[in-house]
Structure formats: structure tokens, C-alpha cells
Amino acid sequence: PFSSSARRKMNLKSERRGIHVDQSELLCKKGCGYYGNPAWQGFCSKCWREEYHKARQKQIQEDWELAERLQREEEEAYASSQSTQGAQSLTFSKFEEKKTNEKTRKVTTVKKFFTASSRAGAKKAEIQEAKAPSPSIHRQASIETDRVSKEFIEFIRTCQKPGQDIYKQCKLFLDTMSHKRDLSIEEQSECAQDFYQNVADRLQTRWKVPPEKVEKAMDEVEKYIMTRQYKYVFCPETTDDEKKDLAVQKRIRALHWVTPQMLCVPVSEEIPEVSDMVVKAITDIIEMDSKRVPRDKLACITKCSKHIFNAIKITKNEPASADDFLPTLIYIVLKGNPPRLQSNIQYITRFCNPSRLMTGEDGYYFTNLCCAVAFIEKLDAQSLNLSQEDFDRFMTGQTSPKKQESDSFSPDVCLGVKQMCKSLDLLSQLNERQERIVSEAKKLEKDLIDWTDGITKEVEDIVEKYPLEIKPKSQALAAIDSENVENDKLPPPLQPQVYAG
């Protein structure tokens, strides 16, 4: 703020020039008390930066809403003109024309932002925006799709002309794939792989983009298009991916009895740090199913593999080798039983960027996961160094491998672990006893049914061989001294006689 002496000097200079200056005209229009520069439309430097920043943010938001509205109009145009050839190029030309006109209008608005009539115009624009319906109300996409779309638009803005070309190619690809839903999943995979290769070549040859930036751009492209295509290409009904998922899940459940010792896993879960690493590895491999982008699914596999290497390193006090890693990964898959495992593997194989899948640690860990699943599908008695009889009994649930005895524990093992193992052994014995009792009860029930059926058959044979003849009931004879007057054949009853003598 100006001091009284400064105001007097400015008034004297103005009076000498014959100009009357009001002190309120020298202050910032926003009323902060600082001097307003005429070059900044009467605002001080601080207020002008704030107003410019607000205008910039508002412009970005309006551009994004414009893109959403144009995208919705584009989808409606395609839906109404599916039978018309060349609809894609016409729609995109319409999009480019509207975008150019809108951008010109926005630039003019920003230049006139600090004019005298800007406040009234801003209030009018705010009223119109408040009355206009929000585009997000009519959108059917998920929250994640909206978030990825915003991130992709922010990314292409940083790339300038190459970014515009990338956006154009992505839109054309998505529009083309929307008309190719009837193709097989293998043909759609080929289209995606060709698109990745085409975009990478355009960035390298036409725009001379460095390799590291090309890789980052391809990651963003993959994230954008696969998030939009996820519900159409992941585990489609035209494939048997779901059937394979159920078969693998059932197989893993049947192998719940497999112990780390059978697989020669060099990991000791009795160590707290190792146990935590195993839990994190299982969590990462299960989390893979919740991701939509192939690169994110590969990242989950990579994190799981790194936890496995750390667990082996802590257990053995030396770096892990490939011979130690694969058995441990098999054990993690058996213990975690990840959902839709085969569908995730097929999805990554079909739609992941080939440059990432064929090279680097992501590709190496993914190859090991495929080998682990193949090993589980073909697991037999010889693979676990068991006899066929024991393997069959374990698979049918008749018995389970013996747990480690408490006496064989090292002295530093806590009493809780020993008591737990004793309880597990007791439960295993009770389970075997219960199964044996149930088996004997079923056998006894079957014997009783067979004995009843045998007795019934013997009785039927005897009755058939010696039929029972039932004669009619004969008439009962009356007593001699009874008063049976109806029977004339009986002599009359004796009457006592008295002789006089």
C-alpha cells in the first residue's frame, strides 16, 4: 500500500500536468491495496497471476468437457451410420473442425478476460454452464475408464504434434475395433499387435522420437486402448478360457496337500521375514486379476517374483538361482490359487506390447509363470518323487502327508509352532479315523441291505415252491348237551327219570 507521502508526490505530479487523478484508480481492481499496472488491465502482479491461473484452469476444464461431448457425438454418429462407408474419416474431420473453432474461441476469451466487460460476460457464461447438463451424466463408461482417458489426454498435450498424431491413431483404432466384434480373438490380437508396431514406427521414423520416450508413449497407448477394450477382449465367450480357468482351479485345489519339501522349495516359512515375503508374493499374484492393462498385470507378476527372490535370499543367505526360483513360484501358485489364471495369461499374450513381453525382466518372469502353470497341469507322482499308490491316495483325500514331528524341530522354534504341529497331527489322525469309521459304516449298511434282500428272495422262493393253500372254514360242532333246537340230527337231551321203588 502507498504511504501518505507517496500519494502526495503522485498528486503533485498529476497537478503539474494538469491531470486530476483519483487515488482509487491507482489501486488494484481486486481491492488488495496494491498498485495496479495498466498493462495488466488494472491488476497488481500477484492478483493478475491468480486470475490468469484461474482462467487457465477453466480453459483446461472446458477443453476436457468439449472432448467428452465430441466423443459422445462421435459415438452417436457411428451408431446411426453403421452402414455408411467412410464414416470414420468424416466423423474425425468433424471433430477436428469443432476442436479448431472451439480452441480459437477460447483463446479470444482469454485475451478479453481482463477487459471492463469481462465480469458481466463471465457471470453470463457461468449461468449458461450451470443450466447446461453435465456430460458425465450421460456417460456409460466406468470410473477407471474416465480416469485413464483424462490421464491419456494430459499425456498427449505434453507431446504436442506427435501427441495429436497418437490420439488420432488411437481413435481410429478404437472405432475400427468397434466394428470388428465378430472377429475371432486371434484376429483381434493381430490387429492390436499391428497397431502397436505401426504407432512405434511412426514415432521413430516420422517424428524422430527418442527410444526411451517411444517406450513411455507406447505404455500410455496400451493403457488407454486396453482399458477401453478390456470388457470385449478379456475372457470372451467365443473361447474356452473360462473352461481352462475352472480346470486349473480344480487341479490346484486337488493338489492342496503338496508340501515345500516335495517341490524342493528352498524357503523356510518359519522365519518371520520369509513368511511375510511369501504372503506378499501370494497377494501380488492374486492382485493380477484386478488389473485391466496387460502391463499392470505383468507388473504384479514381477513384484511377486521379486518377493520370491528375496525370500530365497533370506533363507539361504545367498542370491537365488533360476533352479530355486521356479519351484518356489510353483509353490506360490499352488498356495495362492489365483483366480482366472489361464484367462490372464492368454490376455497378456494376446494384447501386451510385444517389445515389453519379449524382453526385460517382465518377459522373463511371465515365461516362468507359464512354465509353472504347465508343470501344475502335468504334475504326477514321478514329479514329486512319490509312489503312484501314495499319489493316488493323496489326490483322492484318503490320507495326507505326515507333518513334521515336534521332536525334530530346532531348539529355537517357539512353543506355539510345536503345539500347532501337534494339533495338526492330532486333527489328521482324527480325520483318518473318521474316514475309516464312515467307510466301515457304509460297508455295514451295504451288508445289511444285501442280507435283507437275500432273506426276502429266499422266502419268495420257498413260497413259490410250496404254495400255501387256505381251506374254507368248517362249521363248528355243537355240544351234545347244549340247547340246540335247530339241529335235528342230534339226539334229544337226556332227561332225568325217577323210579319208585
Secondary structure in CASP SS format (residue, H / E / C, confidence):
PFRMAT SS
TARGET T0000
AUTHOR 0000-0000-0000
METHOD secondary structure of the structure
MODEL  1
P C 1.00
F C 1.00
S C 1.00
S H 1.00
S H 1.00
A H 1.00
R H 1.00
R H 1.00
K H 1.00
M H 1.00
N H 1.00
L H 1.00
K H 1.00
S H 1.00
E H 1.00
R H 1.00
R C 1.00
G C 1.00
I C 1.00
H C 1.00
V C 1.00
D C 1.00
Q H 1.00
S H 1.00
E H 1.00
L H 1.00
L E 1.00
C C 1.00
K C 1.00
K C 1.00
G C 1.00
C C 1.00
G C 1.00
Y C 1.00
Y E 1.00
G C 1.00
N E 1.00
P H 1.00
A H 1.00
W H 1.00
Q C 1.00
G C 1.00
F E 1.00
C C 1.00
S H 1.00
K H 1.00
C H 1.00
W H 1.00
R H 1.00
E H 1.00
E H 1.00
Y H 1.00
H H 1.00
K H 1.00
A H 1.00
R H 1.00
Q H 1.00
K H 1.00
Q H 1.00
I H 1.00
Q H 1.00
E H 1.00
D H 1.00
W H 1.00
E H 1.00
L H 1.00
A H 1.00
E H 1.00
R H 1.00
L H 1.00
Q H 1.00
R H 1.00
E H 1.00
E H 1.00
E H 1.00
E H 1.00
A H 1.00
Y H 1.00
A H 1.00
S H 1.00
S C 1.00
Q C 1.00
S C 1.00
T C 1.00
Q C 1.00
G C 1.00
A H 1.00
Q H 1.00
S H 1.00
L H 1.00
T H 1.00
F H 1.00
S H 1.00
K H 1.00
F H 1.00
E H 1.00
E H 1.00
K H 1.00
K H 1.00
T H 1.00
N H 1.00
E H 1.00
K H 1.00
T H 1.00
R H 1.00
K H 1.00
V H 1.00
T H 1.00
T H 1.00
V H 1.00
K H 1.00
K C 1.00
F C 1.00
F C 1.00
T C 1.00
A C 1.00
S C 1.00
S H 1.00
R H 1.00
A H 1.00
G H 1.00
A H 1.00
K H 1.00
K H 1.00
A H 1.00
E H 1.00
I H 1.00
Q H 1.00
E H 1.00
A H 1.00
K H 1.00
A C 1.00
P C 1.00
S C 1.00
P H 1.00
S H 1.00
I H 1.00
H C 1.00
R C 1.00
Q C 1.00
A C 1.00
S C 1.00
I H 1.00
E H 1.00
T H 1.00
D H 1.00
R H 1.00
V H 1.00
S H 1.00
K H 1.00
E H 1.00
F H 1.00
I H 1.00
E H 1.00
F H 1.00
I H 1.00
R H 1.00
T H 1.00
C H 1.00
Q C 1.00
K H 1.00
P H 1.00
G H 1.00
Q H 1.00
D H 1.00
I H 1.00
Y H 1.00
K H 1.00
Q H 1.00
C H 1.00
K H 1.00
L H 1.00
F H 1.00
L H 1.00
D H 1.00
T H 1.00
M H 1.00
S H 1.00
H C 1.00
K C 1.00
R C 1.00
D C 1.00
L C 1.00
S C 1.00
I H 1.00
E H 1.00
E H 1.00
Q H 1.00
S H 1.00
E H 1.00
C H 1.00
A H 1.00
Q H 1.00
D H 1.00
F H 1.00
Y H 1.00
Q H 1.00
N H 1.00
V H 1.00
A H 1.00
D H 1.00
R H 1.00
L H 1.00
Q H 1.00
T H 1.00
R H 1.00
W C 1.00
K C 1.00
V C 1.00
P C 1.00
P H 1.00
E H 1.00
K H 1.00
V H 1.00
E H 1.00
K H 1.00
A H 1.00
M H 1.00
D H 1.00
E H 1.00
V H 1.00
E H 1.00
K H 1.00
Y H 1.00
I H 1.00
M H 1.00
T H 1.00
R H 1.00
Q H 1.00
Y H 1.00
K H 1.00
Y H 1.00
V H 1.00
F C 1.00
C C 1.00
P C 1.00
E C 1.00
T C 1.00
T C 1.00
D C 1.00
D H 1.00
E H 1.00
K H 1.00
K H 1.00
D H 1.00
L H 1.00
A H 1.00
V H 1.00
Q H 1.00
K H 1.00
R H 1.00
I H 1.00
R H 1.00
A H 1.00
L C 1.00
H C 1.00
W C 1.00
V C 1.00
T C 1.00
P H 1.00
Q H 1.00
M H 1.00
L H 1.00
C C 1.00
V C 1.00
P C 1.00
V C 1.00
S C 1.00
E C 1.00
E C 1.00
I C 1.00
P H 1.00
E H 1.00
V H 1.00
S H 1.00
D H 1.00
M H 1.00
V H 1.00
V H 1.00
K H 1.00
A H 1.00
I H 1.00
T H 1.00
D H 1.00
I H 1.00
I H 1.00
E H 1.00
M H 1.00
D H 1.00
S H 1.00
K C 1.00
R C 1.00
V C 1.00
P H 1.00
R H 1.00
D H 1.00
K H 1.00
L H 1.00
A H 1.00
C H 1.00
I H 1.00
T H 1.00
K H 1.00
C H 1.00
S H 1.00
K H 1.00
H H 1.00
I H 1.00
F H 1.00
N H 1.00
A H 1.00
I H 1.00
K H 1.00
I H 1.00
T H 1.00
K H 1.00
N C 1.00
E C 1.00
P C 1.00
A C 1.00
S C 1.00
A H 1.00
D H 1.00
D H 1.00
F H 1.00
L H 1.00
P H 1.00
T H 1.00
L H 1.00
I H 1.00
Y H 1.00
I H 1.00
V H 1.00
L H 1.00
K H 1.00
G H 1.00
N C 1.00
P C 1.00
P C 1.00
R C 1.00
L H 1.00
Q H 1.00
S H 1.00
N H 1.00
I H 1.00
Q H 1.00
Y H 1.00
I H 1.00
T H 1.00
R H 1.00
F H 1.00
C C 1.00
N C 1.00
P H 1.00
S H 1.00
R H 1.00
L H 1.00
M C 1.00
T C 1.00
G H 1.00
E H 1.00
D H 1.00
G H 1.00
Y H 1.00
Y H 1.00
F H 1.00
T H 1.00
N H 1.00
L H 1.00
C H 1.00
C H 1.00
A H 1.00
V H 1.00
A H 1.00
F H 1.00
I H 1.00
E H 1.00
K C 1.00
L C 1.00
D C 1.00
A C 1.00
Q H 1.00
S H 1.00
L H 1.00
N C 1.00
L C 1.00
S C 1.00
Q H 1.00
E H 1.00
D H 1.00
F H 1.00
D H 1.00
R H 1.00
F H 1.00
M H 1.00
T H 1.00
G C 1.00
Q C 1.00
T C 1.00
S C 1.00
P C 1.00
K C 1.00
K C 1.00
Q C 1.00
E C 1.00
S H 1.00
D H 1.00
S H 1.00
F C 1.00
S C 1.00
P C 1.00
D C 1.00
V C 1.00
C C 1.00
L H 1.00
G H 1.00
V H 1.00
K H 1.00
Q H 1.00
M H 1.00
C H 1.00
K H 1.00
S H 1.00
L H 1.00
D H 1.00
L H 1.00
L H 1.00
S H 1.00
Q H 1.00
L H 1.00
N H 1.00
E H 1.00
R H 1.00
Q H 1.00
E H 1.00
R H 1.00
I H 1.00
V H 1.00
S H 1.00
E H 1.00
A H 1.00
K H 1.00
K H 1.00
L H 1.00
E H 1.00
K H 1.00
D H 1.00
L H 1.00
I H 1.00
D H 1.00
W H 1.00
T H 1.00
D H 1.00
G H 1.00
I H 1.00
T H 1.00
K H 1.00
E H 1.00
V H 1.00
E H 1.00
D H 1.00
I H 1.00
V H 1.00
E H 1.00
K H 1.00
Y C 1.00
P C 1.00
L C 1.00
E C 1.00
I C 1.00
K C 1.00
P C 1.00
K C 1.00
S C 1.00
Q C 1.00
A C 1.00
L C 1.00
A C 1.00
A C 1.00
I C 1.00
D C 1.00
S C 1.00
E C 1.00
N C 1.00
V C 1.00
E C 1.00
N C 1.00
D C 1.00
K C 1.00
L C 1.00
P C 1.00
P C 1.00
P C 1.00
L C 1.00
Q C 1.00
P C 1.00
Q C 1.00
V C 1.00
Y C 1.00
A C 1.00
G C 1.00
END
